[in-house]
Amino acid sequence: MTTHYERYDGTDTPSPAPAARSRPSAVRRLWRGRPEDPRWARPALLALLLATALFYLWNLSASGYANSFYSAAVQAGSQSWKAFFFGSLDAANAITVDKPPAALWPMELSVRIFGLNSWAILAPEVLMGVATVGVVAASARRWFGPAAGLIAGAVLALTPVAALMFRFNNPDAMLALLMALACHLVVRALADGRTKWLVWAGVAVGFAFLAKTLQAFLILPPLALVYAFRAPVAPRERLGQLALATAALVVSGGWWVAVVELWPASSRPYIGGSQHNSFLELTFGYNGLGRLNGEETGSVGGGAGAGGTGQWGETGWDRMFNSEIGGQISWLLPAALVLLVAALVLTRRAGRTDAARGALLVWGGSLVTTAAVFSYMAGIFHQYYTVALAPYLAAVVGMGAVALWRRRRETWVSLALAAAGTATAAWGYVLLDRTSGYLPWLKWLVLVGGLLAAFGLVFAGRLPRRVACAAAGLGLAASLAGPTAYTLSTLQEGHTGSIVTAGPAGASMGGGPGGGGGRGDGFPGGGMPGGGMPGRNQQNGTGGAAPGQGQNQPPQGNGFPGGGAAPGEGGGGGMGGLLGGAEVDSAARELLETDADDYTWAAAAIGAQNAGSYQLATGEPVMAIGGFNGTDPSPTLARFKEYVAEGKIHYFVSGGNGGGMGGSGSGTSARIASWVEANFTEVTAGSATFYDLTRPAGD
C-alpha cells in the first residue's frame, strides 16, 4: 500500500500525511480545516461558498416557474406520491417527463414543505450548485493546496452556464453535482486504494443516471481506465473493486428502472419520450444513442452528421468555441487544455500511484471525453448542456495553475503559464467582441490586462515574489473578468422556457428551435442554425410564470393563446407550445377551475409545455397529449375517446404543437385534435379557445 498523502507540493514525489494529532472540536474543524492548511484557507473557502449561495439566490424568483415542463411535474409530484415516483407530468398520471425522476425529487419535497412557488422549486437547484462548488474546491485543494481549491471553486461559480443552470429546474444541476462527486471519490480511491470510495463513486454515477440517463456514463471510460492502471493495489484487486463499483452503479441506477419495467403498464403513466411505453427504449433511443447519431424517433427534428450543419448546429472539433456555445463555457477552455498538458508533463516522473497525477487524469480525462462527445453528437444539443463541462474545467484550471506556479522557476513552466494567460486573454477578447455592444471597454481591459500578466509570467521565476504574485493576480482577474460579466448579466434576468442561455443579448447565436439566445423580440441572428424556423425569446416570457410574477412581460410562443397555433387551427402542428409555455389569462383559468373536482383531468392539451402552463395556473391536472413534443402515441385516439365517454376530461385546449416540429398533422395528437374539433362545442375564454368535451357539437 502507498502512503496516504494530502497535496502535491511541486516535486516529483508526494508529501507524506502529517503526523496524527488530537482531533479538534467540530466547530473548529469547520472553521480551521486541516492542521497543515494556512489560517486563511478554511475561512476563504466558506466565504466562497457563502458568496456563491448569495449570488445564485439573488433575483431567483425572476424566472417564475422557469421550465414549466418540469415545474408541472414538480407540482404533480407534490400532490401525488405515485406521480412523485414515476415523474409524471400531472397528478392523475397520464404520462411522465422524458427523463427519469431523480432530479425532480428534491424540488418536489421542497414544494411539499414550502408550497408551490418559484423559490421552493429553484432553491434546491441553488443548493446543488453551492455543493458542486464545494466538491470541486475540496478535490483540487486536497492534492494541490488551498489556493488550487479556491481558484477551482471560483472558476466554477463564475462560469456563465453554471450560474444559469444552478438557478434553473432542468436535470443538469443534479447531474453536474453527481458527476463532480464521482470524480472526487475516484481520486480519493486512487490515494489509498480503499474500495468504499470507488463503490460510492459507482453509486453517484447510478443516481446521475436517474437524473439524465446515459449522459451520466460519458465519464466512465476515463474514470475506469485511470483507476485500472494507477490504483495503489494489486491488479486482481483493482478488477474486483471495479466490479463492485459497477454493481453499485447498476443497483443505484437500476432499481427504479426494474420497478418501472415490471410494473403493469395499465396502472402506471405512459413513459414520455418513448414510442412503445418503455423506459429502456427511451434510454437507448431518444435519450441515448439517438443523441449521438441524430436518429431520434419522436424527436422534434433531425441532427447533422459530423462536420455538418443541422437542426442543432454545426458539429466538429470547434463546436465548444462557436458563436452558439462559446460564451456559455469556453472562456477558460484554452487555458485548461494548456494547463492540463503542461501539468501532466510536469508530473511525468511521478510514480504510477501518484494521486496528484491521478487527479489530473481523472478531471482532465472527464473534461476531454465530455467535450469530444458534445462536439460531435449529431442529435438534440442545447447550449446549456455544457454545464456538465464546468466542474471538470474548473478543477483542471485550479490544479494546473497551482502545479505550474510552484515550478515557475523552470523556464518552460513559466512559458506554459504565460501561454495559458495569453490564450485566455485573446479568446476572451474574441468572445466579448461577438457582443460588441455589450461593455465595449471590457474586451480591451481583458486583452491588455491578460497580455501584461502573461508577459510578467514569462519571468515569474526570476522576479521578486511580490511582483510575480501581482502578475499572477492580474492574470487571474483578467481571465475571470469576461465570464464574471456574463454571469452577472445572467443573474439579472429571469429565464423561462425549454431552451435558455447565459449572458447578455446576442451571446448565443443559435442552439436549435426556439433559440433562446439573448433577450428581446426574436432570435439573435435571425433564425436557428441551418436556416430553420425563426426562434423566439425563451428568457422573458410569461410562459410558466408563477401567478402574479412576470405578468407584464411579453408572452412566449408565437403570440397565440396556448403558446401555439391560432384559435381554431387545432392540431395543425407547428412549434406552438413546444419550447415555451402558454399565457394563461384569468378568464381561461376560471373556466378550467369550474367544477374541476368532478373530472380526472380539468383539460387536455397537445404538448407538455402547453399542458404544464394550464396545470400550473389552475393547480388541476391537465393531460399532455403526445408528451413533450406532441409526438408520443399517448393516449391513442381510441383511449382518448374512452376517457371522454367516461367523463374524465372536461376541456380540450385548442392549438399547440400537433405532432412535433414541422407539424405534419398525421400523428396521434393531430387525429385527436381533428376528432375533437369535429364533434364538440367550441368555447372562448378571454383570448383562448377550448372545446367542451361534455357538450357535443350542435348541442
N, C-alpha and C positions, 0 to 999 in steps of 0.2 A: 504493500500500500504506500502511496505517496503521502508526503506531509501536507496537511491542510494549510493553505496559505491565504492571505487576505487581500493582497493587492499587488499589482505589478509595479515595480519601482524603477523601471527603465533599464534594468540589467537583463542578462540572458537567463538568469535563474530567479525563481520566485522568492519572495521574502517569507520566512517562516512565521507561523502564527505567534502572537505574543504569549508569554507565559500566563498560566491560569491565575486569575485574581478573584477576590471575593466579589460576589455579584452585588451591584448597587441596587437601590430600590427601583421599582418600575417607572416612577416619575422621573428619576434621574437618568435612567437608561433612555427614556423617551427624549429627554432634553439634550443629554450629553452624547448619546450614541456610543460608539465603540471607544474603549480607552485610548487606542492609538490615534484616533482622529483628533485634529485640532479643535479648539473650543468653538470655533465659528461654524463647524461643519453641520452639526445637527440643527442649530437654530436657523441656519441658512436654508437647509432642506425644508424644514417646517414652514418657513416664510414663503418658499417657492410654492409649496402645496396650498397654503392659505391664499396666496395671491391668485393661483390658478382657479381655485374654487370661487373666489370673489369675482374674478373677471368673467368666468363662464356663467355664473348665476346672474350677472348684471343684465338687465333688459331681457331676461329669459322669456317672459310672457309675451313679448312682441311677436313670437312665432305662433301664438294661439295653439291650435291643435297640431301644428306642424304638418306632418304627413297624415291626412285624415284617414287613409287606408289603414295604417297601423293604430291610429288613435281610436278608430271604430272598434278594432279588435280588442284594444285595451278596455274600452267601455264594456264590450261584451264579456270579457273575462272577469271584470269586476262585478258582473251581475250573475254569472253562471259559472260554477266550477267545471262543468263539462266543457264550456267554451274556453275556460282557462287552460284546461289540459290539452285540448286539441288545437288551440289557436284559431278559434272560429271568428269570423267577421261579425257575427251577430249572436245575440244571446239565445236565439232559437236554433242555432247550429245548422244553418243551411250549407255553408261552405267555409273552408279555412283560408287563411292567408297562404301565399305561395312560398312560405318558409316554415321551418319548424318553429315552435312557440317559445323557446327558452328566452329569447331577447324580450319577449312581451311580459314574462312573468314578473320581473322587478317592478315594471310600470303598473301592472295590474294590481299587485299587492299594495303599491303606493296609493292607487286610486281607491282601493277598498278602505284604506285607512283615512285618507285626506279628502276623498271625494273627487269627482271628475273636474279637473281644471288643468290649465297649461302647466303650472308648476308641479303638480302631482305626477304628470306624465313625463316631463322633461328633467326634473331634478335628479332622478335616478341615473339618467344619462350623464349628467354633470359629475356625479359621484364616481361613475365608471371612468370618466376622463381623468379626474384627480388621482384615482387609484392607478391608472395606467402610467401617468407621470411618475408616481411614486415607485412603481415596479421598475421602470426603465432607469430611473435615477439610482435606485438601490443596486441594480445589477451592474451598472457602469462603475459605481462607487466601490463595489466590493473588490474589484480587481485592479482598478486604476486610480482609486482615491476619490476624496470628496469633490474635488474640482471637476473631475470627469462626470460624476453624478449630477452636479448642478448644471453643467453645460448640456448634458443629455436631456435632463428634465425641462430646462428652459427651451431648448430647440423643439421638443415635442409640444409643449404648451403653446408655443408661438407659431406653430405650423398652421397656416390658414385652414386647410381642410380638416385638421383635428379640432380647431375651435368651432368649426361648423358642425361636425358630426357628433361631438360630445355635448351638443346642445340640441340634438335632433333625435327623433324617435325611430329611426331606421335601425336594423340589427347591427350596424357596423361598429357602434360603440362597444357593445359586449364582445364582438369578435376581436377588436383591437386589444382589449384588455386581456382576454384569454390567450391570444397569441403571444403577447408580451410576457405573460406569466409562464407560458410553456417554455419560451426561450430562456427565461431566468432560471427555471427549475432544471432544465437540461444543463445549463452552465454550473449550477450547484452540484449536479450529479457528476460532472466532469472533474470537480475539485476533489471529491473524496470517494467516488465510486459507490455511494450508497444507493441502494435500489429504490428507496422510498421517493427520492427526488424524481427519478425517471418515471415511476408509476404515477406520481402526482402530475407530471407533465402530460402523460397519456390521458389522465382524467380531464385536464384543462382542454386538450385538443378535442376530446369527445364531447364536452359541453359546448365547445365552439362549433362543432358540427351541428348541434341542436339549435345554434343561433343562425348559421348561414351555410349549412350543408358542406359541400365539397371544397369551398374556399378555405375551410379550416385545414385541409390537408396539403395546401400548397407548400408549406414549410417542412413537411415531414421528411422529404429526401435529405436536405442538409442536416437536420437535427439527427436523424438516424445514422447518417454516414459519419458525421463528426464524432458521435458517441462510439460507434463501432470501431473506429480507428484510434481514438485518443483517450478513451476511458482508462483510469488507472487500475484496472483489474484484468484478470486473465481473459483471453479471447472467449473461452467457453462461457465464462460468467457474463461477459458482455452480451452474448447472444441470448442467454437466459433472461437477463434484465430487459433487453429489448422485447423479448417475447412477453414478459409480464406487463411491460408498458403498453404493448399492443392490445393485450387482453383488457387492460384497464380502459383503453380508448374504446374498444368495442362495447364493453359493458356500459360505460358512462354515456356513450353516444347512441348505443343500440337498444337500450331498454325501452325507450319511448317508441322507436321505430317498430320494435316487435309487438308492442301493445297495439299500436295503430293498425298494423298489417293483420293481426289476429282478431281484432275487434270486428264484429259483423258490420259490414258496410251499411246495412239498412238502419242501424242505430247510432251511427256517428255521422258527422258532417262530411260532405264531399271534400276530397283533397284538392284544394285550389292549385291551379297551375299544371295539373295533370289532365290527360285526356281519357284515362281509364280508371280514375278514382284510386290511384296507387301512389303512396309516398315514395316507393322505390323508383317508380317511373319518373316522378318529379325530381328525385335526387340525381339520377343518372342522365336524365334528358334535359328538360327545360332549365333546371338549376345546376346541371353538371356538365357533361361533355358538350351539350349544345352551346354553352357559353364559350367554349374553346373553338368549335368549328363553325358556329353560326347556324347550325341546323337545329332550331328550337321550335318544335311543334307547339303551337298555341301561343307563340310569341307575337309581339307587335310588329315584327319585321325582320328581315334577314340581315346578316352581317357582311363582312368583307373578308376576302382571302388575304393572306399575308402580303403586305405591301400595297393592298388595295384600299379604296375609299368606299365605305358603305354606310349603312344606316347609323352605325355607331362610331363613325370617324375612321381615320386612316390608321392602319396597323403598321408596325415596323419598329426598329430599334430606337427611334427618336420619339415615340409616342408620348413618353412621360415629359417631353420638353416642348411639345407643340402648343399652339395657341389655345387648345381646349383644356389641356391638363397642366401646363407648365406653372401657372400661377397658383395652383392648388397645393403642389407638393414639391416642386423641383428646385426651390431656391438654394438648398444646400446639397442637392444630389450630386453635382460635380465634385464638391469638396468631400463628400462622404466616400465617393469612389476613389479619389486620390488618397485620402487618409487611410482607407481600408487597405489598399495595395501597399502603401508605404509602411503601415504598421505590421502587416504580415511579413514584409521583407525584414523589418527591424527585429522581429521575433523569430526569424528563420532558424536560429541556432538553439532555440528553446527546446527542451525535451518534449517527447511525444505527449506526455501527460500534463504539459504546462497549461494551467487553466486560463491564464490570461490570453494566450493564443487561441485556446478553445473558445473563449467568449467572443473573440473577433470572428472566428469561423462560424459560430452559431448565428450571431446577429448579422454579420455580413452575408453569410450564405442565404439567410432568410430574406434579406433585402434584395439581393441579386436575383434569386429564384422568383420571388413575387413580382418584381419589376419586369422580368423577362416574360412571365405569363401574361401580365397585364398588357405588355407591349404588343403581343401577337395574338391575343384572343380575338376571334372574329365575331363573337356573339354580342349580346347586350353588354354594354360597358358605359358606365356613367362616371363623371369626374370624381364624385365623392367616394368611389371605391378605393381611391388611392390613399384613404386614411389608413388602410392596412399597412402601407409602407412607412407611415410616420414613426412608429416605435422603433423599427429596425434602423431607419435612417438616423434618428436622434441618438440611439445608443452607439452607433458606429462613429458619428461625429464626436461625441463626448469622449469615448475611449481612444479613438485615433488621435485626436488633437492633443490629449494629455500624454499619450505614449510618445509622440514625436517631440513634444515640448521638453520632456525630460532628457531627451537625447539631442537637443538642438545644437550642441557644440560640434556635432558631426556635420560636415558641410552638406552632404546630400540630404540629411534630415531637415536642416534649415531651409534648403531649397524646396523640399517637398511641402513644408509648411507654407512657404511663400507661394508655391504653385496652387495650393488649395485656396489660399486667400485671393489670389489673382482670379482664379476661375469663378469663385463666388462673387467677386466684385463685378466682373464682366457679365456674368449671367444675370445677376441682379439688375444691372443696367438694362439688359435686353428685356427682361420681364416687365420692368417698370415702364420702359419705352413703348410697350404694347398698349398700355393705357396712358397715352401721352398727356391726356388732360387731367390725370389724377396726380396731384402733388408733383408737378413737373420738376421741382427743385430736388426732390428726393433721389432721383436716379443719379444726378451728378454728385450728390453727397455720398451715395453708396459707392460709386465708381472711384472718385478721388480718395475718399477715406480708405477704401479697401486696397487700392494700389499703394498708397502711402504705407499702410500697415504691412503689406506684402514686402515692400522694399526694406522695411525695418526687420522683418522676419528673416530675410536673407542673411543678415548679420547678427541674428539673435544670440548666437553662441559666443560672439565676441563683444557684444555691447554690455554695459553695466546692467545688472539685473532689473533695476527700476525702469530703465529705458526699454529693455526687452519686454518687460511686462506691460509697459504702456503701449508698445506696438501691438502686442497680442490683444490687449483690451480694445484698442481701436479696431483691429481686425474683426473681433467678435461683435462689436457694436455695429460695424458696417454690414457684417453678414446677416445680422438679425433685423436690421432696420426695415428692409423691404417686407419680409414676412410679418413683422410686427405691425406695420401699417395696414397690410391686407387683413390681418387678424382683427385689428381694431375696427376696421370697416365692417367686417363680418359680425362683430358683436353689436354694432349699432343698428343692425337691420333685423327684421323678422324674416323667417324663411318658411314657406309653406309649399306643398305640392310634392310630387314624386321625384322631381329632378331639381336639386338645389346645388348652388356653387358658392364658394367663398370669395371674398374680396370685393372690390368696387365694381361699378358698371363696366362691362366690356372686358372683365378679367378672364372670362372663359368664353371663347367664341365657338360654341358648338356643344356637342355632347349628346346628340340624339334628339328625338322628337320632343317637342315641348321646351327645348332649350333650357332655360333657366339660367343662362349666363348673364349676370348683371341684373340691373333693375330698370324699370321703366316700361314703356309700352312697346313690346315687341322683342325680337330676338337679335342680339348683337350680331352684326354682320349680315343680317337679312335672311337668315334661314339656318337650317340644320346642316350638318356635314353631308356631303353628297347631293346637295341641292334639293333636299326633301321639303317637307311641309314647313312653312314658317313657324317659328317657335312662339311661345308665349312666356310672359313673365311668370315664373313659378315662385317668386320670393315675396311678392307684396299683394297677394290676393286675399279675398275673404274666405276662399275655399277652406273649409275645415277650421275656421277661426272659432275660438271659444265664444259662447254667447256674450255679447257685449264687447268683444275685442275685435278690433280691426274692421268694424262695420262701415267705416268711412273710406276704406281702401277700395281700389278698383277690383272688380270681380275677376276671378280666374276663368279659364276656359275661353271659349270663343264668343263670349258675350251673351249667350243664351241661357235661360233658366235651366238648371240641371247641369250646367257646365258643358253643354254639348250642342246637339242639333237644335234648330229652332223648333218651337212647339208645332206638333203636327207631323214632324218628319219621322217620328217613331224610331224604328231600329235601323235607320239607314246607314249607320256606321259613322265613319269619321273619327276624329280624335277627341270629341267632346267627352268630358268626364274621365278620360283615361289617365291623364297625368296630374290634373288638378281637381279639387273638389268643386261642388256646386255652391252657388249662392242661394241660401235658403231664407226667404223673407218671412215675416211674421204671419202673413196670410197662409202660406204653404205649411208652415209649422202648425198653425192652429187647425188646419184641415186634417193633417195626419194624426194629430193628437186626439181628435174627437173619436170617442169610442174605441181607442186603440187597444184597450184591455180586452176587447171582445175578439181579437184576432191574434194569431200566432205572429204574423208579420204585419206591421202597420202599412207597409208598402213593399213593392219590389221595383228595382231599378237596374238597368243594364250597366255593368261596370262597377267595380268596388269603390272607386273614388266617389262616384255619384251616390251610391247607396250609403257609403260611410258618412257623407255630409248630411244627408237627411236623418240618419240614425243619431249622429252627434247633436243635431239641432233639436230633435224631439225626445231623445232618450229611449225611443222604442225600437225594437228590432226591425231592420229593413233588409230584405233579401237582395243579395248581389247576384244578379243573373249573369252567368258566364265568368264569374270571378273577376280578377283584376283587369284582364284585357278584354273581357266580354267574349272570350273565345272558348272557355271551358264548356263542355256539353252538360252543364248542370244549372238548373234542372232541365230535363228533356221537356219537349212540348207536352207530351202525354202526362208527365208528372206534374207540370205546371197546371194543366187543366184539372188534375185531381185536387191540387191544393185549392184552386178557385172554387171547384164544386163543393169542397168540404168547408168553404167559408174561412179559410186560414189567412188569406191575403186580402187587404182592403183596397189598396190603390196600386196602380202601375204608373211609374214616373215616365212621362214622355221624354224622348230624346236620349242622349247618352251614346256610349260607344257600342255600336252593334256589330260585333264580330271582329274587333281588332283594327289595326291600322289599315287604312285604305277602305274599310267598311264595305266589304263585298255584298253584304246583305243576304248571304246564303247560309249563315251559320244558325245554330240553335237559338241564339239570342234574337236574331233578326226574325226568325219564324215565330217566336213568342210575341215579339212586338207587333208583327203583322196580324196575328190572330187576335190580340187584344184590341187593336185599332178597329178591326172589322166587327167586333162583337160586343163592345162595351161603350158606355157613355163617357164622353169627354167632359172633364171638369176643369175650370180655370180657377186658380187661387193666386191672387196677386199677379205676378208676371209669369207664373209657371203653369204648365198644363199636365193634368193627370187623367187617368181613366179609372172610374169607379168600378171595381170588379164585382160589386154586388148589384149593379144596375146594367142589365143587358141593353144593347143599343136599341133606341126607339121606345124604351120603357118610360 
